[in-house]
Amino acid sequence: MSKRTILIHPDPRLKTVASPVTDVNGALISLADDMLETMYAAPGIGLAAPQVGVLTRALVMDCVKEEGAEPRPMVMFNPEVIASSDERNVYEEGCLSIPEQYADVERPAEVTVRWIGRDGEEHQEDFAGLWATCVQHEIDHLDGRLFIDYLKPLKRQMITRRMQKLKRERARS
């Protein structure tokens, strides 16, 4: 396993729709393991393959945050929301590709997601609360959408300018 570099917005790869996984193989499992290591090191609760420059429909997440609780790393290939509640939740979202920027985003409170696991088998699970928000946020990445795309244009532009400045500063150092 190795830590990968997380792309920072704006980057055209973050706005690209990722390609479906056709075969769960060793390279894909290796990518997922690297993504988990990268996510935990960041630290974050979710990471999609496009965020590490791989335009494949793969994501990892682990929303267990309680001190001393057993981690629950999840790997999803070709995840799709197949049902969502009418009830909505608002969470303050952040993103590893948009560091230190947060905004309230409204999404369905509960979703049912179907995906292919690292075992190559189809899985399905209902998610609520933070887990539902996280999986929807990461699936958005696979569709070339960022959480700031839900914001009003002025706030989105302001955050984008901050990220451009951050990238310039990092390039100089």
Secondary structure, 3 states (H helix, E strand, C coil): CCCCCCCCCCCHHHHCCCECCCCCCHHHHHHHHHHHHHHHHCCCCEEEHHHHCCCECEEEECCCCCCCCCCCCEEEEEEEEEEECCCEEEEEEEECCEEEEEEEEEEECEEEEEEECCCCCEEEEEEEHHHHHHHHHHHHHHCCCCHHHHCCHHHHHHHHHHHHHHHHHHHHC
